[in-house]
Amino acid sequence: MEKKMINGARILLESLYRLGIRDIFGYPGGTVIPIYDEIYKFEGINHYFSRHEQGAAHEADGYARASGKVGVCLATSGPGATNLVTGIMTAHMDSTPMIAITGQVVSSLLGKDAFQESDIVGITVPITKMNYLIQDIRELPRVIKEAYFIASTGRPGPVLIDIPKDIQTHTITMDEFETIFEEAIDLEGYDPNYHGHPVQIKKARKLIAEAKRPIILAGAGVLKSKASGELLELAEKAQIPVASTLLGLGGFPSSHPLSLGMIGMHGTVSANYATDEADLIIATGMRFDDRITGDTSKFCRGAKVIHIDIDPAEIGKNKCIDVPIVGDLKNVLKELNEKVDKKNHSQWIDKINAWKEEFPRVYVRKGSDRLMPQEVLIKLNSIVKGDAIVTTDVGQHQMWTAQFMDFENPDSIITSGGSGTMGFGLPSSIGAQIAKRDKKVIAIVGDGGFQMTYQELMLLRQYDLPIKIVLLNNSYLGMVRQWQELFNEKRYSFVDLDYNPDFNKIADAYGIKNAIIKTKEELETQLEDLINFDGPVLINAIVEKEANVYPMIPAGADVSKMVGIRGVL
Amino acid sequence: MTKTHEILIIAKNTNGIVVRIMSLFNRRGYFVKKMTAGITNKPGYARLTLSVEGEDEILDQIQKQVYKIVDVVKVKIFPDAGVIRREMMLIKIKADNETRSQIVQIADIYRGKVLDIAPGSLTIELTGDVEKLRGFVEMMEKYGILEIAKTGILAMSRGEKL
């Protein structure tokens, strides 16, 4: 009897399927034709056809962030692979679990500058948690299992697998595949620590018991370890106010009385003042990024710092720590909560509440009667009431979204924090909607970033994705313009987007319902219907050109240099 | 204080492991002065000794960052004391009938080994710690050094300790 054979391409799909992968985002090309031939025949994995590989990577990223599952993207060799690079870097900076699969030229041509050859493994060494060039079909099952394991455990991150075309067509027997697939993975040098050291946890409890002015800084780790319940318990039990990083938003409900909103460069006055005056910082799953700390030597200078993170290399990287705890945040908080003392920091909380009252989130209308971008978001917020997944691009609209929208639930905002990747908003919303078909997904984008990836609009039609795109259109690269206004005496160098395409015609071209909103009245009468429309919509909101994001702590400065605390300079 | 430290890295000897490690040092701004790499008694593993210049405070960071590389199994920073450090050097010196015997005599004192004699030069092999090699090079300067090749530092703890 003839033995049943399986080729490399099929091994890839079969292994991914067995690991639970059901959706992948990709773009065909010469060196992945064998994989696409198997995708054509394989049942159980949906392939979404991106229109650019960068889109595929961000879609996989958005999918992963919305669902907590591993996102998978697929591209051909050479330019296909390098087009993934921005998306892989974005996932790396924000610790998204992702597997990127690239085709490679046939093994015999490797290193010979063959057509569409690029050393994608070399290129992605600094931006992946691990990467592999497959040299033998028998490595494939193990590598795919390893990649999945590495991407999704410890501090998550992207893993790339580069598969030469000949290996995709090589075959082994099904029996051999089964045997190899069953082998346990052995990663001697990789052993994430999930449980915090009891001595450290005890020390942390002591600091919490002694603190008079504690504050929790909640980062993306809260979401990644699904620790929002434990965080809430700690905050309420010990009466500790919570400020979130940009990526930590949603980890603690915005509407909670102990919530201070976002901290950092464009954070709330109360969050930044409270951090400055605190005597104890409990940093949970965050990494003291420069957009949070400004001048690290002056950041929370009077406070002791407890730092809980799963990545030991984050401890002490940017800020000296008094009590480091390496472990999974959910586990550590659970153990902390078990014996944490009930506290009542009423004086401290009163002081913070006074700041909140004195410095609410405000914006000041410019001289013109144009719509202010903030009022569009305030209206949007009143419509969705925290019950949506919001994705953003990068720039002013991103900061206004973080400031003026409420995030009541985990994974309700998906935004490129560490890498600040323009063009992230639309494709990540596509991934999020595919992961969460029953959720309302809103992409808030600017007119600059939107133009970087709007070819992905086609997927909204192709896959019936009822995404609402809110385009805050100020015909400027607004954030750069703001910096040029504040730090370069208004020398607006190449930020003017007066030459913009007609975004509504673009939506028309992709068969997507669209509208222009440019007056307060249109906002009041039309936005709700558009947001609740059963299908994709592009809302082109023409807003004030020179609105600024305030408050602002200039880069590298400390909280005393914060400007615009009343919404205007 | 800035000084040179030797870092021991044991890693699975996978494709590109050295690139992975060196790329990390580069992008984090840690200057690698010397590096040795080779196999160990355990098949499938590579042993690297890196001499890195930097502030004391960054050492802890380096150690943790290197350990994040999946194929890295062990990272250790050698303390100043209790460690054997050796480097090998091949040095080619100008030599004529007048100077040749002087150079050989000095090399003997340093326990160097003459590997090659030519009408105008001598090539000597020398093993030792950094100071010893430096001392010999200084002694040879007046004769005229034509070429030097060094291996970088190998290090190992004294006693049974790994």
Boltz contact constraints between the chains, C-beta under 6 A:
constraints:
  - contact:
      token1: [A, 125]
      token2: [B, 20]
      max_distance: 6.0
  - contact:
      token1: [A, 125]
      token2: [B, 23]
      max_distance: 6.0
  - contact:
      token1: [A, 126]
      token2: [B, 23]
      max_distance: 6.0
  - contact:
      token1: [A, 126]
      token2: [B, 27]
      max_distance: 6.0
  - contact:
      token1: [A, 130]
      token2: [B, 70]
      max_distance: 6.0
  - contact:
      token1: [A, 188]
      token2: [B, 73]
      max_distance: 6.0
  - contact:
      token1: [A, 189]
      token2: [B, 70]
      max_distance: 6.0
  - contact:
      token1: [A, 189]
      token2: [B, 71]
      max_distance: 6.0
  - contact:
      token1: [A, 189]
      token2: [B, 72]
      max_distance: 6.0
  - contact:
      token1: [A, 189]
      token2: [B, 73]
      max_distance: 6.0
  - contact:
      token1: [A, 190]
      token2: [B, 70]
      max_distance: 6.0
  - contact:
      token1: [A, 312]
      token2: [B, 64]
      max_distance: 6.0
  - contact:
      token1: [A, 313]
      token2: [B, 64]
      max_distance: 6.0
  - contact:
      token1: [A, 313]
      token2: [B, 65]
      max_distance: 6.0
  - contact:
      token1: [A, 313]
      token2: [B, 68]
      max_distance: 6.0
